[in-house]
Amino acid sequence: MSDTVAQIKFGTDGWRAIIADTYTLENVKILAQAVADYLGAGKKAAVGFDTRFMSDKFALAAAMVLKSNDIDVILSDRPTPTPALSFAIKSRKLDLGVMITASHNPAEYNGFKIKNSSGGGASSELTKEVEGLLGKNPVKETAPAGSIEAVDIIKDYIKFIRNYIDLKKIKNKKFKVLVDSMYGSGDSFIAQVLKGTKIRLEFMRNTINPSFGGGRPEPVEDNLEELKARVKKEKFDLGIALDGDADRIAAVAPGGVFIHPQKILGLLALHLNQDRRFSGGLVKTICGSTMMDNIAKFLGIKLYETPVGFKYISNLMETEDIVAGGEEAGGMGVKGYIPERDGTMAGLLLIEMMVYRNKNMLKILNETEKKFGKYYYVRQDFHLDKRVEPKKENLPKELLGKKVIDIKDYDGIKLTCEDQSWLMFRGSGTEPIMRTYAEAKSLAQAKKLLVLAKEIIIKDGV
């Protein structure tokens, strides 16, 4: 049991491991027992799962353990977007949720996410408490077969989004949109939301394929070449890509132009504030784009900055008035919904923005960049021999001839220069990997900053 306890460790967003290695039915049950011990008898929970190999079996195993501990459990009756599970928790007033998913990880992985009673990501304090209960009690498996209630949680999720989106305004518009579900649990639910409208939707990779076509269901530009090519060739007004559990988004504008998630956050803030007249501040992470600073200043709204990890954004959405919050990986949350990210909702709001402004996404993007600056955002991960970060005292006072005017070190180390360019180092919490991020007003300068980052790492003897 002690070996198992050592194998189960929560990262930024849940526990993930390789199937049949450390991600086994036995370990999922042990973790579910710890969750049950954390909750206590008489509480209510929901369990969902994605399209990965055996996700339905792992979900049923977790649900049976919770049920055996006298917890009232509902289990999704089909592969489910993570935000649909979050919405079920909040709308049904449940105490907790478990999502079986490894999100954007390769096919050999699966995972276990915990959602709190509001549907948001579990805090570090909650996951640490659950980790502390691992192996404290033997796994209970006394619930009789067939005692778990399989529920359609998608129905209420779709109904809510149909009420949130301005379908009346969208109804007669004929924008052409291509959705890449990346073989994940986002499926074609956007079509159900837009049913009855004249939006011309097409889908790709929206079948179940546990191997994800040999790739990984992560909406980064390298994985979206087919989406970009089709948007360009077939003259779509917008392309949308969802990750494996549909809580993250990337987008493509006409001509096959990739829209980085950093820019999507800015577009959502502008749309919700200017078109929908929503109030509230804007949240980015420490590695978020400077464009967000410019947009927040223009709109006259407060800008919040958090450590990396959407759970920090979730916490703010529960305690502050937030119009939109997002992370560099594509997780976007919006006001008046769950305090959690949802790729499907974000994609629908981009469609809605085109409708309100009667322009395709490329025109909207170009206008936004002209007004708030065109920033180039790049990232590179370095695999190291050991987990270590550059020493703050060894960092240069200038980057590519530009004076460093600000240093932040509350989550990694970020150096910001006088021309708004910046470079950031952030070590992985679980692996000997140094993540480096850079942003500048030209792609060449941004790439040079990453080269400089490598030199700094080498100089520090990493």
One Martini backbone bead per residue (centre of mass of N, CA, C, O) as a GRO file, in nm:
protein
  462
    1MET     BB    1   0.055   0.063  -0.019
    2SER     BB    2   0.297   0.264  -0.007
    3ASP     BB    3   0.360   0.255  -0.310
    4THR     BB    4   0.090   0.369  -0.401
    5VAL     BB    5   0.101   0.640  -0.257
    6ALA     BB    6   0.358   0.734  -0.418
    7GLN     BB    7   0.209   0.723  -0.708
    8ILE     BB    8  -0.003   0.935  -0.589
    9LYS     BB    9   0.001   1.256  -0.754
   10PHE     BB   10  -0.074   1.583  -0.760
   11GLY     BB   11  -0.106   1.830  -0.976
   12THR     BB   12  -0.232   2.101  -1.125
   13ASP     BB   13  -0.459   1.872  -1.267
   14GLY     BB   14  -0.427   1.617  -1.113
   15TRP     BB   15  -0.402   1.273  -1.179
   16ARG     BB   16  -0.134   1.118  -1.376
   17ALA     BB   17  -0.101   0.814  -1.580
   18ILE     BB   18  -0.012   0.506  -1.687
   19ILE     BB   19  -0.161   0.259  -1.826
   20ALA     BB   20  -0.082  -0.036  -1.640
   21ASP     BB   21   0.105   0.087  -1.438
   22THR     BB   22  -0.024   0.317  -1.221
   23TYR     BB   23  -0.290   0.310  -1.392
   24THR     BB   24  -0.527   0.148  -1.202
   25LEU     BB   25  -0.790   0.008  -1.055
   26GLU     BB   26  -0.666  -0.004  -0.775
   27ASN     BB   27  -0.573   0.300  -0.758
   28VAL     BB   28  -0.849   0.426  -0.809
   29LYS     BB   29  -0.980   0.303  -0.556
   30ILE     BB   30  -0.791   0.425  -0.347
   31LEU     BB   31  -0.859   0.717  -0.422
   32ALA     BB   32  -1.166   0.697  -0.379
   33GLN     BB   33  -1.143   0.635  -0.078
   34ALA     BB   34  -1.012   0.904  -0.001
   35VAL     BB   35  -1.249   1.074  -0.096
   36ALA     BB   36  -1.458   0.943   0.092
   37ASP     BB   37  -1.310   1.022   0.355
   38TYR     BB   38  -1.332   1.325   0.303
   39LEU     BB   39  -1.644   1.345   0.282
   40GLY     BB   40  -1.842   1.134   0.378
   41ALA     BB   41  -2.124   1.032   0.476
   42GLY     BB   42  -2.413   1.160   0.287
   43LYS     BB   43  -2.303   1.250   0.034
   44LYS     BB   44  -2.252   1.412  -0.293
   45ALA     BB   45  -2.182   1.272  -0.628
   46ALA     BB   46  -1.986   1.284  -0.935
   47VAL     BB   47  -1.919   1.090  -1.244
   48GLY     BB   48  -1.680   1.112  -1.505
   49PHE     BB   49  -1.585   1.069  -1.866
   50ASP     BB   50  -1.396   0.990  -2.132
   51THR     BB   51  -1.247   0.845  -2.443
   52ARG     BB   52  -1.066   0.661  -2.312
   53PHE     BB   53  -0.920   0.391  -2.219
   54MET     BB   54  -1.138   0.269  -1.976
   55SER     BB   55  -1.292   0.511  -1.846
   56ASP     BB   56  -1.561   0.373  -1.773
   57LYS     BB   57  -1.435   0.167  -1.574
   58PHE     BB   58  -1.300   0.367  -1.380
   59ALA     BB   59  -1.560   0.519  -1.308
   60LEU     BB   60  -1.717   0.283  -1.189
   61ALA     BB   61  -1.515   0.214  -0.966
   62ALA     BB   62  -1.533   0.486  -0.819
   63ALA     BB   63  -1.841   0.485  -0.773
   64MET     BB   64  -1.852   0.222  -0.601
   65VAL     BB   65  -1.684   0.324  -0.368
   66LEU     BB   66  -1.861   0.561  -0.290
   67LYS     BB   67  -2.120   0.395  -0.246
   68SER     BB   68  -1.989   0.206  -0.020
   69ASN     BB   69  -1.968   0.497   0.157
   70ASP     BB   70  -2.252   0.640   0.152
   71ILE     BB   71  -2.259   0.779  -0.136
   72ASP     BB   72  -2.424   0.977  -0.353
   73VAL     BB   73  -2.435   0.859  -0.695
   74ILE     BB   74  -2.346   0.983  -1.017
   75LEU     BB   75  -2.330   0.859  -1.360
   76SER     BB   76  -2.232   0.889  -1.654
   77ASP     BB   77  -2.371   0.763  -1.973
   78ARG     BB   78  -2.115   0.917  -2.104
   79PRO     BB   79  -1.906   1.088  -2.259
   80THR     BB   80  -1.759   1.386  -2.095
   81PRO     BB   81  -1.729   1.694  -2.035
   82THR     BB   82  -1.595   1.845  -1.776
   83PRO     BB   83  -1.796   2.093  -1.760
   84ALA     BB   84  -2.049   1.913  -1.730
   85LEU     BB   85  -1.976   1.810  -1.453
   86SER     BB   86  -1.951   2.084  -1.313
   87PHE     BB   87  -2.247   2.165  -1.366
   88ALA     BB   88  -2.379   1.931  -1.211
   89ILE     BB   89  -2.269   2.002  -0.935
   90LYS     BB   90  -2.391   2.287  -0.913
   91SER     BB   91  -2.699   2.237  -1.001
   92ARG     BB   92  -2.728   1.979  -0.783
   93LYS     BB   93  -2.575   2.026  -0.517
   94LEU     BB   94  -2.299   1.904  -0.477
   95ASP     BB   95  -1.987   1.811  -0.313
   96LEU     BB   96  -1.861   1.644  -0.566
   97GLY     BB   97  -1.610   1.553  -0.824
   98VAL     BB   98  -1.528   1.304  -1.081
   99MET     BB   99  -1.269   1.290  -1.338
  100ILE     BB  100  -1.196   1.081  -1.610
  101THR     BB  101  -0.881   1.218  -1.709
  102ALA     BB  102  -0.594   1.342  -1.931
  103SER     BB  103  -0.682   1.529  -2.143
  104HIS     BB  104  -0.387   1.604  -2.341
  105ASN     BB  105  -0.266   1.349  -2.317
  106PRO     BB  106  -0.163   1.075  -2.411
  107ALA     BB  107  -0.315   0.764  -2.463
  108GLU     BB  108  -0.154   0.614  -2.216
  109TYR     BB  109  -0.323   0.802  -2.047
  110ASN     BB  110  -0.465   0.884  -1.726
  111GLY     BB  111  -0.715   1.028  -1.492
  112PHE     BB  112  -0.785   1.245  -1.181
  113LYS     BB  113  -1.037   1.465  -1.110
  114ILE     BB  114  -1.125   1.731  -0.888
  115LYS     BB  115  -1.436   1.873  -0.779
  116ASN     BB  116  -1.607   2.104  -0.639
  117SER     BB  117  -1.918   2.233  -0.535
  118SER     BB  118  -1.890   2.459  -0.784
  119GLY     BB  119  -1.695   2.307  -1.017
  120GLY     BB  120  -1.421   2.354  -0.941
  121GLY     BB  121  -1.107   2.327  -0.878
  122ALA     BB  122  -0.911   2.179  -0.677
  123SER     BB  123  -0.735   2.248  -0.426
  124SER     BB  124  -0.440   2.199  -0.272
  125GLU     BB  125  -0.565   2.136   0.003
  126LEU     BB  126  -0.753   1.911  -0.088
  127THR     BB  127  -0.543   1.719  -0.226
  128LYS     BB  128  -0.367   1.686   0.026
  129GLU     BB  129  -0.583   1.555   0.199
  130VAL     BB  130  -0.626   1.313   0.016
  131GLU     BB  131  -0.334   1.211   0.019
  132GLY     BB  132  -0.338   1.168   0.338
  133LEU     BB  133  -0.570   0.921   0.294
  134LEU     BB  134  -0.399   0.723   0.167
  135GLY     BB  135  -0.442   0.402   0.304
  136LYS     BB  136  -0.606   0.433   0.578
  137ASN     BB  137  -0.828   0.263   0.426
  138PRO     BB  138  -0.999   0.024   0.313
  139VAL     BB  139  -1.155  -0.082   0.044
  140LYS     BB  140  -1.482  -0.033  -0.052
  141GLU     BB  141  -1.710  -0.315  -0.204
  142THR     BB  142  -2.049  -0.340  -0.124
  143ALA     BB  143  -2.191  -0.260  -0.364
  144PRO     BB  144  -2.419  -0.345  -0.571
  145ALA     BB  145  -2.490  -0.434  -0.863
  146GLY     BB  146  -2.661  -0.161  -1.013
  147SER     BB  147  -2.649   0.096  -0.794
  148ILE     BB  148  -2.581   0.287  -1.021
  149GLU     BB  149  -2.658   0.600  -1.155
  150ALA     BB  150  -2.733   0.667  -1.484
  151VAL     BB  151  -2.670   0.992  -1.633
  152ASP     BB  152  -2.789   1.271  -1.815
  153ILE     BB  153  -2.575   1.559  -1.813
  154ILE     BB  154  -2.597   1.703  -2.093
  155LYS     BB  155  -2.877   1.830  -2.112
  156ASP     BB  156  -2.841   2.066  -1.903
  157TYR     BB  157  -2.590   2.187  -2.033
  158ILE     BB  158  -2.719   2.266  -2.304
  159LYS     BB  159  -2.950   2.436  -2.191
  160PHE     BB  160  -2.778   2.654  -2.061
  161ILE     BB  161  -2.617   2.750  -2.311
  162ARG     BB  162  -2.869   2.833  -2.478
  163ASN     BB  163  -2.932   3.066  -2.265
  164TYR     BB  164  -2.656   3.219  -2.275
  165ILE     BB  165  -2.676   3.235  -2.558
  166ASP     BB  166  -2.760   3.444  -2.845
  167LEU     BB  167  -2.979   3.294  -3.045
  168LYS     BB  168  -3.150   3.520  -3.167
  169LYS     BB  169  -2.903   3.660  -3.309
  170ILE     BB  170  -2.785   3.398  -3.455
  171LYS     BB  171  -3.004   3.239  -3.620
  172ASN     BB  172  -2.956   3.400  -3.929
  173LYS     BB  173  -2.670   3.323  -3.947
  174LYS     BB  174  -2.392   3.206  -4.195
  175PHE     BB  175  -2.162   3.100  -4.061
  176LYS     BB  176  -1.852   2.920  -4.104
  177VAL     BB  177  -1.781   2.619  -3.908
  178LEU     BB  178  -1.497   2.444  -3.766
  179VAL     BB  179  -1.473   2.135  -3.572
  180ASP     BB  180  -1.218   2.006  -3.350
  181SER     BB  181  -1.235   1.724  -3.126
  182MET     BB  182  -0.987   1.523  -3.106
  183TYR     BB  183  -1.149   1.259  -3.000
  184GLY     BB  184  -1.320   1.376  -2.781
  185SER     BB  185  -1.584   1.474  -2.548
  186GLY     BB  186  -1.698   1.715  -2.730
  187ASP     BB  187  -1.773   1.634  -2.999
  188SER     BB  188  -2.110   1.773  -3.114
  189PHE     BB  189  -2.248   1.981  -2.903
  190ILE     BB  190  -2.261   2.248  -3.059
  191ALA     BB  191  -2.501   2.159  -3.238
  192GLN     BB  192  -2.711   2.152  -3.008
  193VAL     BB  193  -2.694   2.453  -2.941
  194LEU     BB  194  -2.739   2.545  -3.266
  195LYS     BB  195  -3.011   2.456  -3.296
  196GLY     BB  196  -3.196   2.646  -3.544
  197THR     BB  197  -2.969   2.758  -3.694
  198LYS     BB  198  -2.749   2.894  -3.973
  199ILE     BB  199  -2.508   2.768  -3.886
  200ARG     BB  200  -2.223   2.623  -4.052
  201LEU     BB  201  -2.147   2.306  -3.953
  202GLU     BB  202  -1.836   2.131  -3.898
  203PHE     BB  203  -1.663   1.815  -3.853
  204MET     BB  204  -1.370   1.679  -3.679
  205ARG     BB  205  -1.274   1.431  -3.490
  206ASN     BB  206  -1.586   1.310  -3.363
  207THR     BB  207  -1.482   1.040  -3.270
  208ILE     BB  208  -1.399   0.740  -3.127
  209ASN     BB  209  -1.035   0.741  -3.031
  210PRO     BB  210  -0.810   0.621  -2.804
  211SER     BB  211  -0.546   0.708  -2.994
  212PHE     BB  212  -0.584   0.984  -3.144
  213GLY     BB  213  -0.444   0.909  -3.424
  214GLY     BB  214  -0.140   0.915  -3.281
  215GLY     BB  215  -0.178   1.149  -3.097
  216ARG     BB  216  -0.272   1.449  -2.924
  217PRO     BB  217  -0.537   1.627  -2.742
  218GLU     BB  218  -0.384   1.916  -2.828
  219PRO     BB  219  -0.443   2.274  -2.886
  220VAL     BB  220  -0.189   2.304  -3.081
  221GLU     BB  221  -0.051   2.399  -3.370
  222ASP     BB  222   0.094   2.124  -3.447
  223ASN     BB  223  -0.211   1.968  -3.424
  224LEU     BB  224  -0.362   2.181  -3.665
  225GLU     BB  225  -0.311   2.147  -3.977
  226GLU     BB  226  -0.585   2.051  -4.088
  227LEU     BB  227  -0.756   2.281  -3.985
  228LYS     BB  228  -0.604   2.509  -4.129
  229ALA     BB  229  -0.637   2.400  -4.419
  230ARG     BB  230  -0.950   2.396  -4.425
  231VAL     BB  231  -1.009   2.688  -4.357
  232LYS     BB  232  -0.863   2.794  -4.608
  233LYS     BB  233  -0.982   2.620  -4.848
  234GLU     BB  234  -1.308   2.638  -4.735
  235LYS     BB  235  -1.379   2.916  -4.611
  236PHE     BB  236  -1.381   2.974  -4.313
  237ASP     BB  237  -1.461   3.185  -4.034
  238LEU     BB  238  -1.402   2.935  -3.830
  239GLY     BB  239  -1.187   2.761  -3.600
  240ILE     BB  240  -1.223   2.480  -3.369
  241ALA     BB  241  -1.047   2.353  -3.074
  242LEU     BB  242  -1.046   2.061  -2.870
  243ASP     BB  243  -0.980   1.881  -2.616
  244GLY     BB  244  -1.020   1.575  -2.464
  245ASP     BB  245  -1.232   1.734  -2.234
  246ALA     BB  246  -1.331   2.029  -2.337
  247ASP     BB  247  -1.167   2.278  -2.158
  248ARG     BB  248  -1.018   2.358  -2.427
  249ILE     BB  249  -0.879   2.614  -2.661
  250ALA     BB  250  -0.862   2.676  -3.011
  251ALA     BB  251  -0.794   2.886  -3.308
  252VAL     BB  252  -0.910   2.971  -3.652
  253ALA     BB  253  -0.861   3.177  -3.912
  254PRO     BB  254  -0.883   3.297  -4.194
  255GLY     BB  255  -0.621   3.136  -4.380
  256GLY     BB  256  -0.501   2.966  -4.123
  257VAL     BB  257  -0.496   3.139  -3.859
  258PHE     BB  258  -0.356   3.125  -3.562
  259ILE     BB  259  -0.511   3.142  -3.233
  260HIS     BB  260  -0.407   3.218  -2.950
  261PRO     BB  261  -0.531   3.184  -2.637
  262GLN     BB  262  -0.444   3.464  -2.540
  263LYS     BB  263  -0.633   3.606  -2.753
  264ILE     BB  264  -0.902   3.482  -2.676
  265LEU     BB  265  -0.930   3.622  -2.406
  266GLY     BB  266  -0.948   3.908  -2.523
  267LEU     BB  267  -1.200   3.860  -2.698
  268LEU     BB  268  -1.392   3.783  -2.468
  269ALA     BB  269  -1.369   4.045  -2.307
  270LEU     BB  270  -1.471   4.232  -2.528
  271HIS     BB  271  -1.744   4.100  -2.582
  272LEU     BB  272  -1.866   4.097  -2.293
  273ASN     BB  273  -1.831   4.404  -2.244
  274GLN     BB  274  -1.933   4.542  -2.523
  275ASP     BB  275  -2.176   4.348  -2.622
  276ARG     BB  276  -2.299   4.223  -2.335
  277ARG     BB  277  -2.242   4.409  -2.078
  278PHE     BB  278  -2.031   4.305  -1.886
  279SER     BB  279  -1.892   4.284  -1.588
  280GLY     BB  280  -1.558   4.291  -1.480
  281GLY     BB  281  -1.275   4.128  -1.458
  282LEU     BB  282  -0.938   4.020  -1.543
  283VAL     BB  283  -0.769   3.698  -1.598
  284LYS     BB  284  -0.429   3.607  -1.552
  285THR     BB  285  -0.130   3.478  -1.578
  286ILE     BB  286   0.206   3.520  -1.543
  287CYS     BB  287   0.216   3.403  -1.863
  288GLY     BB  288   0.064   3.631  -1.978
  289SER     BB  289  -0.034   3.861  -2.188
  290THR     BB  290   0.003   4.204  -2.246
  291MET     BB  291  -0.268   4.246  -2.388
  292MET     BB  292  -0.439   4.234  -2.125
  293ASP     BB  293  -0.345   4.501  -2.008
  294ASN     BB  294  -0.450   4.679  -2.242
  295ILE     BB  295  -0.748   4.595  -2.229
  296ALA     BB  296  -0.809   4.664  -1.933
  297LYS     BB  297  -0.737   4.963  -1.957
  298PHE     BB  298  -0.944   5.036  -2.180
  299LEU     BB  299  -1.202   4.921  -2.013
  300GLY     BB  300  -1.166   4.977  -1.698
  301ILE     BB  301  -1.045   4.712  -1.565
  302LYS     BB  302  -0.949   4.467  -1.368
  303LEU     BB  303  -0.631   4.309  -1.316
  304TYR     BB  304  -0.546   3.975  -1.279
  305GLU     BB  305  -0.288   3.765  -1.115
  306THR     BB  306  -0.164   3.431  -1.143
  307PRO     BB  307  -0.077   3.144  -1.115
  308VAL     BB  308  -0.032   2.855  -1.250
  309GLY     BB  309  -0.354   2.753  -1.291
  310PHE     BB  310  -0.698   2.736  -1.288
  311LYS     BB  311  -0.762   2.723  -0.981
  312TYR     BB  312  -0.692   3.025  -0.932
  313ILE     BB  313  -0.916   3.136  -1.110
  314SER     BB  314  -1.152   2.997  -0.974
  315ASN     BB  315  -1.124   3.137  -0.701
  316LEU     BB  316  -1.180   3.424  -0.811
  317MET     BB  317  -1.464   3.360  -0.938
  318GLU     BB  318  -1.587   3.312  -0.640
  319THR     BB  319  -1.490   3.615  -0.506
  320GLU     BB  320  -1.513   3.776  -0.776
  321ASP     BB  321  -1.562   4.006  -1.041
  322ILE     BB  322  -1.568   3.813  -1.341
  323VAL     BB  323  -1.565   3.801  -1.692
  324ALA     BB  324  -1.260   3.675  -1.741
  325GLY     BB  325  -1.053   3.371  -1.768
  326GLY     BB  326  -0.702   3.268  -1.840
  327GLU     BB  327  -0.478   3.048  -2.013
  328GLU     BB  328  -0.217   2.949  -2.220
  329ALA     BB  329  -0.359   2.653  -2.277
  330GLY     BB  330  -0.699   2.733  -2.313
  331GLY     BB  331  -0.839   2.815  -2.051
  332MET     BB  332  -1.189   2.927  -2.015
  333GLY     BB  333  -1.367   3.172  -1.823
  334VAL     BB  334  -1.703   3.285  -1.731
  335LYS     BB  335  -1.960   3.465  -1.657
  336GLY     BB  336  -2.243   3.304  -1.523
  337TYR     BB  337  -2.119   3.024  -1.437
  338ILE     BB  338  -1.864   2.839  -1.402
  339PRO     BB  339  -1.551   2.812  -1.217
  340GLU     BB  340  -1.460   2.722  -1.524
  341ARG     BB  341  -1.355   2.569  -1.795
  342ASP     BB  342  -1.472   2.608  -2.158
  343GLY     BB  343  -1.445   2.537  -2.488
  344THR     BB  344  -1.734   2.548  -2.595
  345MET     BB  345  -1.814   2.824  -2.485
  346ALA     BB  346  -1.585   2.984  -2.618
  347GLY     BB  347  -1.659   2.912  -2.911
  348LEU     BB  348  -1.948   3.035  -2.904
  349LEU     BB  349  -1.851   3.328  -2.837
  350LEU     BB  350  -1.702   3.368  -3.103
  351ILE     BB  351  -1.948   3.344  -3.279
  352GLU     BB  352  -2.106   3.571  -3.140
  353MET     BB  353  -1.903   3.794  -3.211
  354MET     BB  354  -1.943   3.780  -3.516
  355VAL     BB  355  -2.241   3.855  -3.505
  356TYR     BB  356  -2.228   4.131  -3.360
  357ARG     BB  357  -1.995   4.238  -3.584
  358ASN     BB  358  -2.017   4.123  -3.872
  359LYS     BB  359  -1.748   3.930  -3.865
  360ASN     BB  360  -1.483   3.773  -3.912
  361MET     BB  361  -1.213   3.665  -3.729
  362LEU     BB  362  -0.986   3.816  -3.881
  363LYS     BB  363  -1.096   4.102  -3.854
  364ILE     BB  364  -1.108   4.105  -3.547
  365LEU     BB  365  -0.810   4.043  -3.494
  366ASN     BB  366  -0.682   4.279  -3.648
  367GLU     BB  367  -0.822   4.504  -3.481
  368THR     BB  368  -0.708   4.418  -3.207
  369GLU     BB  369  -0.401   4.439  -3.277
  370LYS     BB  370  -0.404   4.738  -3.364
  371LYS     BB  371  -0.500   4.844  -3.076
  372PHE     BB  372  -0.318   4.629  -2.862
  373GLY     BB  373  -0.124   4.462  -3.016
  374LYS     BB  374   0.140   4.258  -3.153
  375TYR     BB  375   0.198   3.944  -3.017
  376TYR     BB  376   0.466   3.708  -2.947
  377TYR     BB  377   0.425   3.369  -2.846
  378VAL     BB  378   0.656   3.154  -2.666
  379ARG     BB  379   0.769   2.803  -2.618
  380GLN     BB  380   1.007   2.604  -2.410
  381ASP     BB  381   1.127   2.281  -2.328
  382PHE     BB  382   1.359   2.157  -2.082
  383HIS     BB  383   1.561   1.881  -2.031
  384LEU     BB  384   1.690   1.766  -1.730
  385ASP     BB  385   1.884   1.626  -1.470
  386LYS     BB  386   1.749   1.844  -1.279
  387ARG     BB  387   1.569   2.017  -1.038
  388VAL     BB  388   1.605   2.359  -1.149
  389GLU     BB  389   1.668   2.707  -1.108
  390PRO     BB  390   1.751   2.999  -1.173
  391LYS     BB  391   1.934   3.244  -1.036
  392LYS     BB  392   1.847   3.555  -0.957
  393GLU     BB  393   2.144   3.680  -0.926
  394ASN     BB  394   2.225   3.573  -1.238
  395LEU     BB  395   2.055   3.764  -1.381
  396PRO     BB  396   2.003   3.983  -1.611
  397LYS     BB  397   1.958   4.343  -1.681
  398GLU     BB  398   1.944   4.239  -1.981
  399LEU     BB  399   1.750   4.192  -2.298
  400LEU     BB  400   1.858   4.249  -2.593
  401GLY     BB  401   1.917   4.560  -2.484
  402LYS     BB  402   1.691   4.545  -2.264
  403LYS     BB  403   1.566   4.667  -1.986
  404VAL     BB  404   1.506   4.554  -1.671
  405ILE     BB  405   1.199   4.647  -1.473
  406ASP     BB  406   1.095   4.346  -1.389
  407ILE     BB  407   1.049   4.105  -1.111
  408LYS     BB  408   0.907   3.779  -1.087
  409ASP     BB  409   0.877   3.499  -0.811
  410TYR     BB  410   0.592   3.335  -0.737
  411ASP     BB  411   0.615   3.167  -1.034
  412GLY     BB  412   0.893   3.167  -1.086
  413ILE     BB  413   1.065   3.368  -1.348
  414LYS     BB  414   1.009   3.718  -1.441
  415LEU     BB  415   1.117   3.921  -1.718
  416THR     BB  416   1.076   4.272  -1.771
  417CYS     BB  417   1.079   4.510  -2.020
  418GLU     BB  418   1.064   4.832  -2.156
  419ASP     BB  419   0.916   4.694  -2.435
  420GLN     BB  420   0.734   4.439  -2.307
  421SER     BB  421   0.921   4.231  -2.299
  422TRP     BB  422   0.960   3.869  -2.208
  423LEU     BB  423   1.094   3.634  -1.954
  424MET     BB  424   1.045   3.281  -1.854
  425PHE     BB  425   1.080   3.067  -1.562
  426ARG     BB  426   0.949   2.717  -1.517
  427GLY     BB  427   0.932   2.461  -1.319
  428SER     BB  428   0.849   2.158  -1.273
  429GLY     BB  429   0.679   1.980  -1.016
  430THR     BB  430   0.752   1.660  -1.141
  431GLU     BB  431   0.989   1.740  -1.343
  432PRO     BB  432   1.299   1.779  -1.530
  433ILE     BB  433   1.160   2.076  -1.625
  434MET     BB  434   1.203   2.368  -1.828
  435ARG     BB  435   1.001   2.641  -1.864
  436THR     BB  436   0.982   2.863  -2.144
  437TYR     BB  437   0.899   3.212  -2.187
  438ALA     BB  438   0.789   3.443  -2.454
  439GLU     BB  439   0.756   3.804  -2.541
  440ALA     BB  440   0.687   4.000  -2.841
  441LYS     BB  441   0.666   4.225  -3.133
  442SER     BB  442   0.839   3.982  -3.246
  443LEU     BB  443   0.928   3.671  -3.344
  444ALA     BB  444   1.235   3.700  -3.344
  445GLN     BB  445   1.261   3.809  -3.053
  446ALA     BB  446   1.122   3.574  -2.907
  447LYS     BB  447   1.325   3.355  -3.003
  448LYS     BB  448   1.579   3.490  -2.883
  449LEU     BB  449   1.487   3.462  -2.588
  450LEU     BB  450   1.502   3.150  -2.586
  451VAL     BB  451   1.802   3.132  -2.643
  452LEU     BB  452   1.881   3.289  -2.390
  453ALA     BB  453   1.758   3.092  -2.190
  454LYS     BB  454   1.950   2.859  -2.251
  455GLU     BB  455   2.209   3.010  -2.168
  456ILE     BB  456   2.127   3.054  -1.873
  457ILE     BB  457   2.095   2.759  -1.794
  458ILE     BB  458   2.385   2.672  -1.862
  459LYS     BB  459   2.530   2.878  -1.678
  460ASP     BB  460   2.386   2.746  -1.415
  461GLY     BB  461   2.427   2.426  -1.450
  462VAL     BB  462   2.161   2.252  -1.558
   0.00000   0.00000   0.00000
